[in-house]
Amino acid sequence: MIPGSVERRARWVLDTLGARDLGFGDDVPYRADAWERLERGERPEGDDLAEAFWHLARLEERGAARDGHGRFPASASALDPLDPPLERLRARLGLAPPRWGGARFAVALTHDVDRPWRWTPRGIRNAAGRLRAHVLAGAGRDALREARGLAAIPAHRLRGTDPNWRFGRIVDLEARRGARSTFFVLAGHAHREDGFAPEVYDRLRPRLVETLLEADAEVGLHGSYRTAEDAGRLAAEKEALEALAGPVFGHRYHFLRVDPEANLAPLADAGFRYDSTVGFADALGFRAGIAHPFRPWSEELGGPLPLVEIPLALMDTTLAEAQYLGLTAAEAEGPALALLDHAAAQGGGFAVLWHTNRFDPPTAAGWDGLYERTLDAVGERGGVCLSAGELAAEAEAWLADG
């Protein structure tokens, strides 16, 4: 006899994959020893279904090492994030992947608005410091880019513009390709990692939200650094943003500070319908071992949360920053397109994140152009670009079937 707790876990995995007509213990074998190992927190190798639960419920993250921001890194994972095991299981079970938007695969376009204005007093000092460091290091190209940005400050001040205020350009280049996107906006600053000019963000936030809504973009909450361990602060920030934007349904934790076992349930409690934080900061690919949206598991409920998780598979910071892959935009194009090639071959529904400070042509170092080429590559491979909210709505309906 299969224990009820095991039946619920197995059923969650099968339903997530669309195997609602397959019986656990009949069509899919039940191996008691594998589920007993899983109960002890061990990886149940040799049983595809039990191992799929181990990956999807993120059991390997229990008590695991964390980086300086409290994040579980790809370097500590047993996964190959570019070869998601639940997609292999889907294929072995003979199941066709969902076709989001009727397309071969879907990419949710998302942007985190960390610093809407670059040329604050602190921003100018930081840029000058980077310029000196690049000169001393002999990094001529980086020094030239910083110098070009600083030289443009008088013209920006005269026009009342800023290199980071490129929201119209972002929306326009997406609209020309028939796409919408989601902008995750900070609604609070309680830690230095939330930014060095909170008063500037507070002043600009109403104008920012108005600009995005007038452009028909979706606005979501970028839960500030401390919301990852403070559900009360999370709820307060949601309320503050909704006072400007109306109902807010989507969320992403700042710095990707998600612990699937600890801080996804507060998102559902706060009334969010979807999240898109589960991804690795240090690698491309699929942290939960699945390339499609899913409902996260709750051990407390003994079932899935009423929340859709959109996997975050590709982020500009992962590609660009020295502490991660440290690639130039030209070098990053190959890995980015390889991920899309995999999606075209296997299917997928996942998020791409490009921060809004990478769209000023004189200072973007080519990352704005790479973003445009990535959008074009999605269409060329039979995919569709849409907002995170649009993908989440389709996923809600698909996951509710049966």
DOKE-485890 format. One record per residue (C-alpha): y, x, z; residue number from 1. Coordinates in Angstrom, 3 decimals, padded with zeros to 6 digits, m for minus. Layout:
// DOKE-485890
+----------+----------+----------+-----+
|       c2 |       c1 |       c3 |   n |
+----------+----------+----------+-----+
|        Y |        X |        Z | NUM |
...
+----------+----------+----------+-----+
// end
This chain:
// DOKE-485890
+----------+----------+----------+-----+
|       c2 |       c1 |       c3 |   n |
+----------+----------+----------+-----+
|  000.000 |  000.000 |  000.000 |   1 |
|  003.454 |  001.311 | m000.930 |   2 |
|  005.923 |  001.375 |  002.009 |   3 |
|  008.933 | m000.859 |  001.487 |   4 |
|  011.395 |  002.045 |  001.865 |   5 |
|  009.618 |  003.975 | m000.897 |   6 |
|  009.503 |  000.892 | m003.125 |   7 |
|  013.268 |  000.446 | m002.759 |   8 |
|  013.974 |  004.096 | m003.581 |   9 |
|  011.712 |  004.093 | m006.622 |  10 |
|  013.066 |  000.752 | m007.823 |  11 |
|  016.643 |  002.080 | m007.616 |  12 |
|  015.792 |  005.020 | m009.885 |  13 |
|  013.888 |  002.872 | m012.377 |  14 |
|  016.607 |  000.205 | m012.504 |  15 |
|  019.264 |  002.907 | m012.957 |  16 |
|  017.364 |  004.120 | m016.011 |  17 |
|  016.950 |  000.593 | m017.381 |  18 |
|  013.202 |  000.448 | m016.601 |  19 |
|  013.410 | m002.966 | m015.000 |  20 |
|  010.205 | m004.170 | m016.638 |  21 |
|  008.128 | m001.231 | m015.423 |  22 |
|  006.138 | m001.685 | m012.229 |  23 |
|  006.063 |  001.028 | m009.604 |  24 |
|  002.479 |  001.799 | m008.707 |  25 |
|  001.262 |  000.235 | m011.953 |  26 |
|  003.187 |  001.433 | m015.007 |  27 |
|  004.619 |  004.360 | m013.041 |  28 |
|  002.198 |  006.044 | m010.615 |  29 |
|  002.777 |  006.224 | m006.863 |  30 |
|  001.885 |  009.561 | m005.291 |  31 |
|  002.156 |  009.232 | m001.537 |  32 |
|  002.263 |  012.989 | m000.863 |  33 |
|  005.347 |  013.435 | m003.055 |  34 |
|  007.289 |  010.691 | m001.288 |  35 |
|  006.199 |  012.091 |  002.095 |  36 |
|  007.649 |  015.488 |  001.125 |  37 |
|  010.847 |  013.746 |  000.101 |  38 |
|  010.944 |  012.006 |  003.496 |  39 |
|  010.870 |  015.454 |  005.118 |  40 |
|  013.829 |  016.523 |  002.966 |  41 |
|  011.689 |  018.700 |  000.694 |  42 |
|  011.899 |  018.711 | m003.073 |  43 |
|  008.883 |  016.678 | m004.294 |  44 |
|  008.005 |  018.770 | m007.342 |  45 |
|  005.209 |  017.437 | m009.517 |  46 |
|  006.212 |  013.777 | m009.286 |  47 |
|  008.925 |  012.905 | m011.780 |  48 |
|  010.053 |  009.706 | m010.075 |  49 |
|  010.246 |  011.102 | m006.536 |  50 |
|  012.041 |  014.175 | m007.827 |  51 |
|  014.457 |  011.955 | m009.748 |  52 |
|  015.350 |  010.240 | m006.471 |  53 |
|  015.866 |  013.661 | m004.818 |  54 |
|  018.367 |  014.606 | m007.524 |  55 |
|  020.142 |  011.265 | m007.936 |  56 |
|  020.551 |  010.669 | m004.186 |  57 |
|  021.722 |  014.314 | m003.841 |  58 |
|  019.231 |  015.084 | m001.064 |  59 |
|  019.442 |  018.788 | m001.859 |  60 |
|  023.021 |  018.728 | m000.565 |  61 |
|  022.000 |  017.809 |  002.995 |  62 |
|  022.936 |  020.701 |  005.251 |  63 |
|  023.518 |  022.958 |  002.249 |  64 |
|  026.064 |  025.756 |  001.951 |  65 |
|  029.581 |  024.703 |  000.948 |  66 |
|  032.482 |  026.555 | m000.591 |  67 |
|  035.901 |  027.022 |  000.993 |  68 |
|  036.904 |  023.450 |  000.124 |  69 |
|  033.734 |  021.929 |  001.558 |  70 |
|  032.172 |  021.379 | m001.867 |  71 |
|  028.557 |  021.805 | m002.902 |  72 |
|  028.595 |  024.376 | m005.746 |  73 |
|  026.434 |  024.482 | m008.853 |  74 |
|  025.395 |  027.989 | m007.851 |  75 |
|  023.528 |  026.492 | m004.857 |  76 |
|  021.766 |  023.764 | m006.861 |  77 |
|  018.207 |  023.637 | m008.160 |  78 |
|  019.528 |  021.734 | m011.170 |  79 |
|  020.252 |  022.935 | m014.637 |  80 |
|  023.277 |  020.634 | m014.927 |  81 |
|  023.152 |  020.782 | m018.726 |  82 |
|  019.540 |  019.534 | m018.772 |  83 |
|  019.686 |  016.463 | m016.510 |  84 |
|  016.198 |  015.582 | m015.208 |  85 |
|  016.784 |  011.829 | m015.130 |  86 |
|  017.496 |  011.887 | m018.847 |  87 |
|  014.192 |  013.724 | m019.395 |  88 |
|  012.447 |  011.042 | m017.326 |  89 |
|  014.186 |  008.317 | m019.331 |  90 |
|  012.789 |  009.835 | m022.529 |  91 |
|  009.272 |  010.200 | m021.086 |  92 |
|  009.305 |  006.531 | m020.114 |  93 |
|  010.278 |  005.612 | m023.670 |  94 |
|  013.604 |  004.082 | m022.646 |  95 |
|  016.619 |  004.030 | m024.918 |  96 |
|  019.857 |  005.123 | m023.245 |  97 |
|  022.729 |  002.625 | m022.952 |  98 |
|  025.170 |  002.502 | m025.858 |  99 |
|  028.576 |  002.275 | m024.219 | 100 |
|  031.092 |  000.676 | m026.515 | 101 |
|  028.268 |  000.346 | m029.022 | 102 |
|  028.478 |  004.098 | m029.672 | 103 |
|  025.947 |  006.912 | m029.429 | 104 |
|  027.733 |  008.179 | m026.316 | 105 |
|  030.999 |  007.590 | m024.452 | 106 |
|  033.580 |  009.859 | m022.875 | 107 |
|  035.968 |  008.548 | m020.227 | 108 |
|  039.270 |  010.377 | m020.640 | 109 |
|  040.839 |  011.208 | m017.283 | 110 |
|  043.810 |  013.188 | m016.002 | 111 |
|  044.617 |  014.252 | m012.441 | 112 |
|  048.365 |  014.242 | m011.775 | 113 |
|  048.567 |  017.038 | m009.219 | 114 |
|  052.115 |  018.269 | m009.965 | 115 |
|  054.223 |  015.948 | m012.107 | 116 |
|  057.199 |  018.335 | m012.024 | 117 |
|  056.848 |  022.113 | m012.492 | 118 |
|  060.370 |  023.418 | m012.008 | 119 |
|  060.897 |  022.737 | m008.339 | 120 |
|  062.474 |  025.649 | m006.390 | 121 |
|  059.040 |  026.688 | m005.156 | 122 |
|  057.592 |  026.274 | m008.652 | 123 |
|  060.211 |  028.641 | m010.078 | 124 |
|  059.522 |  031.251 | m007.378 | 125 |
|  055.783 |  031.014 | m008.012 | 126 |
|  056.244 |  031.421 | m011.763 | 127 |
|  058.456 |  034.476 | m011.218 | 128 |
|  055.791 |  035.945 | m008.948 | 129 |
|  053.109 |  035.384 | m011.563 | 130 |
|  055.298 |  036.999 | m014.204 | 131 |
|  055.684 |  040.138 | m012.063 | 132 |
|  051.942 |  040.240 | m011.358 | 133 |
|  051.098 |  039.927 | m015.065 | 134 |
|  053.551 |  042.698 | m015.974 | 135 |
|  052.122 |  045.031 | m013.339 | 136 |
|  048.577 |  044.240 | m014.484 | 137 |
|  049.450 |  044.853 | m018.120 | 138 |
|  048.539 |  041.269 | m019.028 | 139 |
|  051.048 |  040.996 | m021.857 | 140 |
|  050.027 |  037.618 | m023.228 | 141 |
|  050.080 |  035.952 | m019.801 | 142 |
|  053.411 |  037.620 | m018.980 | 143 |
|  054.921 |  036.393 | m022.232 | 144 |
|  053.824 |  032.829 | m021.535 | 145 |
|  055.377 |  032.885 | m018.054 | 146 |
|  058.575 |  034.442 | m019.408 | 147 |
|  058.785 |  031.808 | m022.143 | 148 |
|  058.440 |  029.051 | m019.565 | 149 |
|  061.083 |  030.483 | m017.256 | 150 |
|  063.485 |  031.027 | m020.166 | 151 |
|  063.251 |  027.314 | m021.023 | 152 |
|  064.405 |  026.146 | m017.586 | 153 |
|  068.118 |  025.808 | m018.479 | 154 |
|  067.301 |  023.645 | m021.490 | 155 |
|  064.977 |  021.452 | m019.406 | 156 |
|  067.668 |  021.014 | m016.768 | 157 |
|  070.221 |  020.077 | m019.397 | 158 |
|  067.886 |  017.443 | m020.850 | 159 |
|  066.459 |  016.294 | m017.499 | 160 |
|  062.938 |  017.138 | m018.673 | 161 |
|  060.072 |  019.246 | m017.328 | 162 |
|  056.981 |  020.919 | m018.862 | 163 |
|  054.647 |  018.902 | m016.635 | 164 |
|  056.217 |  015.544 | m017.563 | 165 |
|  054.248 |  015.188 | m020.798 | 166 |
|  052.731 |  011.776 | m020.141 | 167 |
|  054.133 |  010.242 | m023.313 | 168 |
|  052.627 |  013.017 | m025.410 | 169 |
|  049.225 |  012.653 | m023.733 | 170 |
|  049.099 |  008.887 | m024.247 | 171 |
|  050.324 |  009.223 | m027.827 | 172 |
|  047.733 |  011.774 | m028.933 | 173 |
|  045.003 |  009.587 | m027.408 | 174 |
|  046.384 |  006.379 | m028.941 | 175 |
|  046.383 |  007.983 | m032.386 | 176 |
|  042.629 |  008.249 | m031.958 | 177 |
|  042.256 |  004.683 | m030.722 | 178 |
|  041.698 |  005.682 | m027.094 | 179 |
|  043.089 |  004.965 | m023.624 | 180 |
|  042.816 |  007.151 | m020.555 | 181 |
|  043.001 |  007.048 | m016.766 | 182 |
|  045.559 |  008.951 | m014.691 | 183 |
|  044.635 |  009.608 | m011.069 | 184 |
|  047.865 |  009.692 | m009.042 | 185 |
|  048.332 |  011.197 | m005.573 | 186 |
|  049.777 |  008.757 | m003.041 | 187 |
|  050.031 |  011.084 | m000.065 | 188 |
|  050.433 |  014.720 |  000.953 | 189 |
|  048.906 |  015.859 |  004.248 | 190 |
|  047.654 |  019.350 |  003.390 | 191 |
|  049.077 |  022.373 |  001.593 | 192 |
|  046.475 |  021.901 | m001.165 | 193 |
|  048.115 |  018.583 | m002.047 | 194 |
|  051.091 |  020.479 | m003.445 | 195 |
|  054.110 |  022.432 | m002.312 | 196 |
|  056.780 |  019.811 | m003.107 | 197 |
|  055.680 |  016.474 | m001.587 | 198 |
|  059.263 |  015.201 | m001.505 | 199 |
|  059.533 |  015.677 | m005.283 | 200 |
|  056.247 |  013.817 | m005.873 | 201 |
|  057.379 |  010.997 | m003.565 | 202 |
|  060.657 |  010.671 | m005.476 | 203 |
|  058.969 |  010.696 | m008.867 | 204 |
|  055.952 |  008.502 | m008.074 | 205 |
|  057.607 |  005.117 | m008.860 | 206 |
|  058.906 |  006.432 | m012.185 | 207 |
|  055.525 |  008.034 | m012.913 | 208 |
|  053.580 |  004.830 | m012.312 | 209 |
|  056.075 |  002.792 | m014.339 | 210 |
|  055.815 |  005.282 | m017.220 | 211 |
|  052.022 |  005.112 | m017.237 | 212 |
|  051.800 |  001.337 | m017.029 | 213 |
|  054.371 |  000.875 | m019.797 | 214 |
|  052.199 |  003.158 | m021.953 | 215 |
|  049.133 |  000.955 | m021.243 | 216 |
|  047.362 |  003.736 | m019.358 | 217 |
|  045.121 |  003.024 | m016.385 | 218 |
|  046.310 |  004.216 | m012.964 | 219 |
|  043.746 |  005.288 | m010.368 | 220 |
|  044.060 |  006.894 | m006.942 | 221 |
|  043.687 |  010.639 | m006.525 | 222 |
|  042.632 |  010.629 | m002.880 | 223 |
|  044.532 |  013.476 | m001.208 | 224 |
|  042.825 |  016.509 |  000.297 | 225 |
|  042.209 |  015.062 |  003.762 | 226 |
|  041.007 |  011.638 |  002.591 | 227 |
|  037.594 |  013.236 |  002.027 | 228 |
|  037.058 |  013.033 |  005.782 | 229 |
|  039.560 |  010.317 |  006.741 | 230 |
|  038.736 |  006.798 |  005.553 | 231 |
|  041.848 |  005.390 |  007.206 | 232 |
|  044.095 |  007.710 |  005.232 | 233 |
|  042.180 |  006.792 |  002.055 | 234 |
|  042.810 |  003.078 |  002.615 | 235 |
|  046.498 |  003.699 |  003.381 | 236 |
|  046.973 |  005.705 |  000.187 | 237 |
|  045.297 |  002.981 | m001.857 | 238 |
|  047.666 |  000.420 | m000.347 | 239 |
|  050.700 |  002.634 | m001.039 | 240 |
|  049.758 |  003.137 | m004.693 | 241 |
|  048.992 | m000.549 | m005.197 | 242 |
|  052.498 | m001.381 | m003.988 | 243 |
|  053.692 |  000.361 | m007.165 | 244 |
|  050.844 | m000.175 | m009.628 | 245 |
|  049.180 | m003.430 | m008.648 | 246 |
|  045.405 | m003.507 | m008.040 | 247 |
|  043.799 | m000.055 | m008.245 | 248 |
|  040.059 |  000.050 | m008.918 | 249 |
|  039.322 |  003.707 | m009.712 | 250 |
|  039.315 |  006.862 | m007.621 | 251 |
|  038.769 |  010.617 | m007.668 | 252 |
|  038.943 |  012.926 | m004.638 | 253 |
|  041.446 |  015.791 | m004.898 | 254 |
|  039.690 |  019.154 | m005.389 | 255 |
|  036.467 |  017.171 | m006.053 | 256 |
|  035.849 |  017.085 | m002.295 | 257 |
|  033.022 |  014.576 | m002.515 | 258 |
|  030.007 |  014.506 | m000.219 | 259 |
|  027.771 |  011.812 | m001.759 | 260 |
|  026.126 |  011.037 |  001.556 | 261 |
|  029.340 |  010.848 |  003.598 | 262 |
|  032.391 |  009.747 |  001.641 | 263 |
|  031.335 |  007.489 | m001.216 | 264 |
|  030.632 |  004.518 |  001.075 | 265 |
|  034.276 |  004.485 |  002.328 | 266 |
|  035.385 |  004.040 | m001.288 | 267 |
|  033.334 |  000.866 | m001.601 | 268 |
|  034.623 | m000.302 |  001.799 | 269 |
|  038.212 |  000.239 |  000.607 | 270 |
|  037.643 | m001.985 | m002.419 | 271 |
|  037.283 |  000.574 | m005.186 | 272 |
|  034.997 | m000.464 | m008.013 | 273 |
|  034.332 |  003.027 | m009.329 | 274 |
|  034.683 |  006.725 | m008.565 | 275 |
|  034.553 |  009.778 | m010.814 | 276 |
|  034.296 |  012.757 | m008.474 | 277 |
|  030.615 |  013.717 | m008.641 | 278 |
|  030.706 |  016.877 | m010.708 | 279 |
|  030.684 |  020.614 | m010.142 | 280 |
|  033.933 |  022.571 | m009.907 | 281 |
|  032.152 |  025.758 | m010.966 | 282 |
|  030.016 |  024.521 | m013.876 | 283 |
|  029.899 |  022.003 | m016.708 | 284 |
|  027.259 |  019.314 | m016.613 | 285 |
|  025.759 |  016.662 | m014.396 | 286 |
|  025.667 |  017.180 | m010.641 | 287 |
|  023.459 |  014.136 | m009.968 | 288 |
|  021.015 |  014.966 | m012.748 | 289 |
|  022.010 |  011.976 | m014.880 | 290 |
|  024.368 |  011.751 | m017.854 | 291 |
|  025.297 |  008.086 | m017.365 | 292 |
|  027.103 |  005.974 | m014.751 | 293 |
|  025.044 |  004.929 | m011.733 | 294 |
|  025.390 |  003.238 | m008.362 | 295 |
|  025.138 |  005.856 | m005.572 | 296 |
|  022.376 |  005.536 | m002.992 | 297 |
|  023.229 |  004.612 |  000.604 | 298 |
|  020.679 |  005.591 |  003.218 | 299 |
|  022.417 |  003.291 |  005.685 | 300 |
|  022.063 |  000.280 |  003.359 | 301 |
|  018.636 |  001.293 |  002.128 | 302 |
|  019.917 |  000.606 | m001.379 | 303 |
|  022.748 |  001.350 | m003.789 | 304 |
|  026.422 |  001.055 | m002.950 | 305 |
|  028.553 | m001.580 | m004.727 | 306 |
|  030.336 |  001.257 | m006.505 | 307 |
|  029.914 |  002.760 | m009.971 | 308 |
|  029.918 |  006.547 | m010.145 | 309 |
|  031.027 |  008.000 | m013.487 | 310 |
|  029.682 |  011.564 | m013.697 | 311 |
|  032.364 |  014.211 | m014.203 | 312 |
|  030.851 |  016.621 | m016.716 | 313 |
|  033.730 |  018.614 | m018.226 | 314 |
|  036.927 |  019.850 | m016.549 | 315 |
|  039.626 |  022.149 | m017.873 | 316 |
|  039.897 |  023.959 | m014.526 | 317 |
|  036.198 |  024.847 | m014.600 | 318 |
|  036.658 |  026.437 | m017.984 | 319 |
|  040.006 |  028.129 | m017.404 | 320 |
|  040.379 |  029.346 | m013.834 | 321 |
|  039.373 |  032.879 | m012.904 | 322 |
|  037.361 |  031.754 | m009.853 | 323 |
|  035.149 |  029.662 | m012.136 | 324 |
|  034.389 |  030.522 | m015.800 | 325 |
|  037.731 |  032.190 | m016.533 | 326 |
|  037.742 |  031.465 | m020.273 | 327 |
|  040.601 |  031.273 | m022.723 | 328 |
|  041.013 |  028.014 | m024.613 | 329 |
|  039.458 |  029.642 | m027.683 | 330 |
|  036.466 |  030.881 | m025.666 | 331 |
|  036.036 |  027.497 | m023.964 | 332 |
|  035.672 |  025.536 | m027.177 | 333 |
|  032.029 |  026.530 | m027.673 | 334 |
|  030.799 |  025.359 | m024.241 | 335 |
|  032.846 |  022.156 | m024.469 | 336 |
|  031.461 |  021.240 | m027.878 | 337 |
|  027.918 |  022.165 | m026.819 | 338 |
|  028.141 |  019.510 | m024.106 | 339 |
|  029.192 |  016.952 | m026.712 | 340 |
|  026.337 |  018.050 | m028.970 | 341 |
|  023.907 |  017.326 | m026.145 | 342 |
|  025.473 |  013.896 | m025.622 | 343 |
|  025.242 |  013.125 | m029.331 | 344 |
|  021.535 |  013.987 | m029.293 | 345 |
|  020.560 |  012.437 | m025.950 | 346 |
|  023.248 |  009.840 | m025.198 | 347 |
|  025.604 |  009.802 | m022.255 | 348 |
|  028.520 |  008.150 | m020.519 | 349 |
|  030.621 |  010.581 | m018.523 | 350 |
|  034.148 |  011.706 | m017.708 | 351 |
|  036.258 |  014.554 | m019.050 | 352 |
|  039.155 |  015.796 | m016.911 | 353 |
|  042.232 |  017.532 | m018.341 | 354 |
|  045.060 |  018.103 | m015.857 | 355 |
|  048.486 |  016.917 | m016.934 | 356 |
|  050.112 |  020.356 | m016.589 | 357 |
|  048.272 |  021.633 | m019.699 | 358 |
|  050.151 |  019.668 | m022.365 | 359 |
|  053.404 |  021.601 | m022.788 | 360 |
|  052.897 |  023.436 | m026.126 | 361 |
|  054.991 |  026.552 | m025.319 | 362 |
|  053.122 |  027.204 | m022.060 | 363 |
|  049.751 |  025.452 | m022.420 | 364 |
|  048.013 |  028.577 | m023.807 | 365 |
|  046.105 |  026.439 | m026.299 | 366 |
|  044.527 |  024.051 | m023.798 | 367 |
|  046.433 |  021.082 | m025.242 | 368 |
|  045.040 |  021.875 | m028.680 | 369 |
|  041.515 |  022.204 | m027.286 | 370 |
|  041.847 |  018.773 | m025.699 | 371 |
|  042.815 |  017.258 | m029.044 | 372 |
|  039.925 |  018.988 | m030.792 | 373 |
|  037.572 |  017.727 | m028.092 | 374 |
|  038.684 |  014.134 | m028.724 | 375 |
|  038.165 |  014.602 | m032.466 | 376 |
|  034.737 |  016.126 | m031.824 | 377 |
|  033.657 |  013.050 | m029.862 | 378 |
|  034.370 |  010.812 | m032.848 | 379 |
|  032.790 |  013.241 | m035.311 | 380 |
|  029.557 |  013.117 | m033.285 | 381 |
|  029.391 |  009.333 | m033.130 | 382 |
|  030.900 |  008.942 | m029.672 | 383 |
|  033.744 |  006.839 | m028.361 | 384 |
|  036.650 |  007.709 | m026.050 | 385 |
|  037.824 |  005.156 | m023.502 | 386 |
|  039.367 |  004.914 | m020.064 | 387 |
|  037.305 |  005.377 | m016.921 | 388 |
|  037.937 |  001.754 | m015.998 | 389 |
|  036.623 |  000.547 | m019.339 | 390 |
|  033.450 |  002.602 | m018.988 | 391 |
|  032.999 |  001.441 | m015.384 | 392 |
|  033.296 | m002.217 | m016.426 | 393 |
|  030.579 | m001.789 | m019.042 | 394 |
|  028.416 |  000.068 | m016.538 | 395 |
|  028.843 | m002.670 | m013.916 | 396 |
|  027.509 | m005.223 | m016.362 | 397 |
|  024.647 | m003.003 | m017.548 | 398 |
|  023.543 | m002.015 | m014.029 | 399 |
|  023.662 | m005.661 | m012.929 | 400 |
|  021.282 | m006.832 | m015.690 | 401 |
|  018.032 | m008.064 | m014.312 | 402 |
+----------+----------+----------+-----+
// end
